[in-house]
Amino acid sequence: MLDHLVTSACLPQDADRATLVGRVWMPDVGPVLVTVRPDGFYDLGGAADTLSGLLELEDPVGAVRRHAVTRLGDTQAALANTLPDTRNPAQAWFLAPCDLQAIKAAGVTFVSSMLERVIEEQARGDAGKADSVRQAVVAVIGDNLGSVKPGSAAAAQLKAVLLAQGVWSQYLEVGIGPDAEIFTKSQPLSAVGTGAEVGIHPGSHWNNPEPEIVLAVNSRGQVRGATLGNDVNLRDFEGRSALLLGKAKDNNASCAIGPFVRLFDDHFSLDDVRRCDLAMQVTAADGFVMEGSSSMSQISRDPLELVGHAFGPHHQYPDGFMLFLGTMFAPTQDRHGPGQGFTHAVGDVVTVSTPALGTLVNRVNTSDKVAPWTYGLRALMQDLARRQAR
């Protein structure tokens, strides 16, 4: 873990020109909004007290540049202190960069993961049946639906054919149908940041990481920046029933976001997000290694289209929202035996990285063993009030 909690890994390759915003826990103060540079992190309290507030400004990048004067600490030292096992509570450490925002996610946005979701549904959450079901499903619908635009006339024709053959699925409905899947992944302030443990439900026996880009969107629906995320997926819970989605998605430490939000500026834009290639690696103490990737160029719905499905006249977010964009990564590599596919083991270390956004790293534990979520909105408001009274 410590190998990844260094500035050269965590920060973007062009960190010297990136506008990075994060949150750091300051002893006796609480969470503080900062801008992060290779040499240190700088207080943004003069611009806004929360990331949500900063993203509401007409020119958040300009506000960062004007107000980032007071250096609060060393970036490398805070990254190293982020690891829970060796943390010194008297020193600063980094948190997930988001705060008041709703945490939303788009699902089934890549054809490869869509096929795997159909398979897990047909297998009824049984990893041992997945391989035989995979062969049967691919024989009917093929393994490449990438040319089918969701909601198009061609997609409607394909739906009619699949319905006639009895293989239509709730996952195909949101994958190529007119309506995207948008769900609540977690609660405001509940996401963990880089270096923290990410949690899987103790009752799950088939699960995997999901490396994703996460958009930072303000209350007006404007995308202000992006970061990395790991939307942990319980394949057995979700495959058994769509009505278990809440239990599958929202548990202690069920998603990681970070390390920092990169704001859109002259050097980074939504077009750069559209070109991102994400790399993911899972390593275990027994020597097991799994690697995967997810290319944003293969997404079936444009990021702005997904924002439009989440936000609009039908739904507003007065504090903004973070939006996971989905992943094309769906692991099928056998880990514990032939035909059983991949599932996490406690202690796995998961890294998600891309040159423009850096690296997010987390260790896997069960959600009843990770640090409990105790710091919520009431605590944040109290800390902000105390800070303003000083």
N, C-alpha and C positions, 0 to 999 in steps of 0.2 A: 504493500500500500504506500509506504513512504516514498518509494521510487516514483510514484505518480504525483505525490503532493509536493512538487517543486515547481518553481515558476516556469522553467523551460518546458514542462509538460502541460501544466494547467492552463497557462495563458496561450492565446493565439500565436501563431508563428510571427505575425506582424504586430505584436503587442505594443511596440513603441508608438504606433499610430492608431491603435484601436481605442475606442471610447468604451471602457468597461465599467459597469456599475454592479455593486454587490452589497451585501449586508454582513457586518462583522459584529460579533458579540464582544462588547467591551465590559470588563468587570466593573461592578457597581454602577453601570450606566444602562446596560441592556443592548438591544440591537441598534446599530448605527448605520445609516446609509453612507456608502463611500464610493469613490471611484478608485479603481485598482490599476496600478502601473507596476512594471517590473521592480522598481526600487521601493515601492511603498504604497499604502492606501491612504486616501485623503478624505477628510470630512466634507460631506455635501449638505450638512444641516442648514447652511445658508440658502440653499436652493429648495430643498424639500426634506421632510422628515421620513418619508416613505418612498419606496420605488413607485407605488401607485400614484402618489402626488407628483413625483418628478415627471412621469410619463404624461400627465395632464398638461404640462407646460407647453406653450407654443413651440419653444425651441429647447428641448431638454439637453441637447448636445452643447449648445451655447451656455446654458446654465451650469453644466458640469465644468466647462472650461473657465467660467468666471469665478466659480465658488470653490474650486478645488485648490485651496491655499494651505490649509492646516494639515500637515502630515501626522497621522495618528499612530503609524507603526510600520513595521517591515513586512512586506508581502510574504517572503519566504518563511519568516518566523510564524506568521499567522497560519499559513498553510500547514506547516509541520504540526502546529498545535491543534489542528482541526481533527486529527485522529483521536477518537474517544479513549482508546486504551492508554495513551501516554499523555493526555491533555493536562496542562497546568491551568487550573481554573482561575489563577491570578493573572493570566495573560489572555490576549485576544485570540479569537478563532473565527473562521468564516462560517456563515450560515447559507441556506438556500437564498438566492437573490430576491425572490418574490416575497410579498407580504400580504397586503389586503386583497389581492386579486383572487377571483374565483379560479380554481384549477380545473380546466376542461380538457377533454381529449377527443380527437377524431380517430375512429377505428376503421379498419378494413379499407385503407386508402391506397394499398399496393396490391397488385394482382397476386403476387406470390404468397403474401400473408393471407389474402382472401381465400385462396385454395386450402391453406392449412386450417383456417377457421371452419370451412365447410367440413373438412376431414375430422376435426375434433368434435364437431357437432354430431356427425354421423357415427363416430366412435363412442359417443355418449360419455366423453371424458376419460375413456380407457386408453391409456398410452399403448398398451399391448396390442390393441386392435387397429391402431392408426395406420400401420404400414399396408395392411391388406385393404383397408378402406381407401387409402390414398390411391392405390392402383385402380380400384373400381371407379372412383370419382374422376380421375384423370382420363380414364378410358371413355367416359361419357362427355365431359366438357373440355377436355384438353388441358394443357398446362400453360397456355399463353392466351390470356384475355386482354393483354396490354393494349391492343388496338381498339378495344371497345370503349367508347367514351361514356361515362356514367350519365344516365338520363337521356341518352340519344335515342333516335329511332332504331338504330341497329341494336342497342341494348334492349329495347322493348321487344324486338323480334327474337333476340336470343332468350329473353325471359319466357316468351311464349313456347319456344321449343323445349326448354328445360322443364317447364311446368308440365308439358305433354308427356315428358319422359319420367316425371315424378322425382326429379332431383333438385327442385328449387329449394333454396335455403335462406334463412334470415340473413346470413352473411353475404350471399349473392345479392340480396335485396338492397343492402346498403353499399355494396361494392360497385354495382353497375346500375342500380336504380336511381331515381331522381333525387332521393333524400340521403344525405350523408349521415353516418352515425356520429353523433356528438353526445358525449356523456360527461357527468361530473366524476372526475378521477379522485379528487381529494378535497379537503377543506382549506380555506385560507390559513396560512401559517403552518400547515401540517407537513408540507414537503420537506425532505431532508436535503442537505447540500452535499457537496463533494467531501469525501473522507468519512462520511457517516455510514452507519449500517442501514441497509434497505431491507424491508421485511416481507416475508411470504407467510401466508396464513398457515398455522401449524397443522391444519387438516388437509392441506394440499399436497398431493404426491406427483403432480405433473404440472410444471410451471417453467417459465423462462423469462429472461430479460427482454426488453424491447427498446433498442436504441433509437432515439427520436430527436428531431429538432423541435424546440418549443418556442412559440412566438409570444412576445410580450405586447399586449394590445391594451390601449387605453379605453376610457368610457365612451369615446366617440367612434370606436371601431377602427382606430388608426393603429397600424402595426408599427411599433417604435423600435423594436430590436428583436434579438433572438438569443437563445442559449441551448444547452443540451439537456436531454432528459432520459430517464429510464422508467418507463411505464411497465412495472412488473405485471406479468400476465399469469393468472392461475388457469391453465388450460382445462384442468379437470372440472373445476367449479363452473366455468363459463360454458364448457361443452355439455354439461349435464342439463343446464336450463338457463335460458336468457334471464329468467327471474332471479337468478343468483348473481347478476352482474354487480349489484351494489356490494355484496359480500366479497366478490372476487376482486373488486377494484379498490375499495376504500377500507384499508386497515392501517395500523400503525406503520409508518415509514413505507407505505406502499408505492411511493414514487420519489425519485430523486431528481432535482433540478439544479443546474449549475454548470461550471463553477460560478460564472458571472454572466450577466446580460450584456451583450454587445449591442450598443445603440447604433441605429442606422445613421451614417454620416457620409462624408465625401469618399470614404475608403471601404464602406460596407453597406450593402443594400439588400432588398428583398431578392433581387436577381442573383446575388451571391448565395443566398439561402437556397434558391432553386437549383444551384449548381453544386451544392455540398454533397460530398460522399462521406458517409459516416463509417468508421471502423469500430468494431466491437470485439472484445476478447474476454473470455471467462477462464480463469486459472484457479486450480485447486491445490491444496497441500499435497495430495497424492500424485501430482504430476499431470493430472488431466488438464487439457487445454482445448478450448473451442474458440474458433474465430469466425466472424461473420461481417457482413457489410450491409449498408442500406444507402442507395443512391437516390437523392431527391429528384433527379431527372426522370425517374421511373414512376413518380407518384401519379395516380390516376385523376386526382382533382387538384387544381392549383391551390397553393396556400391561401390566396385571397378568396377563392371560392369557399374554402372551408371556414374561413373567418365569417363569410356571409351566411353560412349555415348556422353558425353559433350565435351571431349577433345581428340585430336588425329590429324592425318594428315588432317582431314577435318576442324579443328577449333583449333586455338591456343589462349592463353590468356597470353600476355607478362607480365601482372601484377598479374597473378594468378586469382583464382575465389573461391567464396564461393558457396557451392552446398547444397541446401535444399534436403533432401532425401525422402520427402513425409511422409504421415501419414496414419495410419489405422483408425484414429478417424474421424467419420462422424456423427454428432449429429442428432438424430431423436426425442429427448425428446421434447414434446409439451411445449411451453412457454406461448403463447398468446391465445391458444384455441385448442380444439381437432382437430387433423389432420393437424395443421399448423406447426408442427415441431419447431425447434429452430432457432432463429435469435438473433443477438446482440441488445442490447440497449445501448445508450450513457451512460457512467459511469460504465459499466461492468469492473471488474478487472479480468484479465486473468493471471494465473500463469502456467508455464511449468517447470517441474523439473525432475531431475533424480540424484541419489546420486553421480555419477561420474562427473557431470558437474554443479551441483548447481541448482539455480532457476532463471528463467527469468520472470519478472512481468511487466505488462503494463495495462494501463487503456484505454478503448475504447472511441473514439470520431469520428466525421466525418472528412474526409480528408480536408474539407474547414475550419475547426475550430481548427485543431491541429496547432502547431507551423510550419510555412512555412519552406520549405527547402531552406536555403540561403547560406550555406557553402559548396562550391564545390571544384573541383580540383584546379582551379585558386587560390582560397583563401588559400588552403593548401600549394601550391607551394610558395606563397608569404610569408606565416608564416615560412616555413622551411628555406627560403632564409634569412629572417631577423634573425632567430635563429643562423644560421651558421655564419652570419656576426658579431655577438656579440663577 
